[in-house]
Amino acid sequence: MPRPGTFRSGQDYYPVLFHELTHATSHESRLNRKGVGSSDGEWFAFGSTPYAREELVAEIGAAFLAGHAGIVEQTLNNSAAYIQSWLQRLKEDPRLVVQAATQAQKAADFILARQHGEPATKGGE
């Protein structure tokens, strides 16, 4: 993450932080979600469906976390613009957004449980 001072405001910084934190939940020691890269060395090509899915998970997770933090308006505008770039993948597989939202909710729950000192479980168990 770039330093907070490189962003115009906290409302610009935190959505990026939340996006990256959501990506971090994909690690096998956290939610074990196949992300952009995985521990077995498999990397997904930019623009591929697995790549798009993980980007949607991260962006939706960031929106959930921003809502929790009370910085929704700016985040929603930025998220809508970012998700627009993945629209073709959504058109090809309409289930993609629902699957991504499910994974994003698990990621947000994991992050928030860790923030509050609650035990974070894999897969929302």
Buried (B, 14 or more C-beta within 10 A) or exposed (E): EEEEEEBEEEBBBBBBBBBEBBBBBBEEEBBBBBBBBBEEEEEBEEEEBBBBBBBBBBBBBBBBBBBBBEBBEBBBEBBEEBBEEBEEBBEEEEEBBEEBBEBBBBBBBBBBBBEEEEEBEBEBE
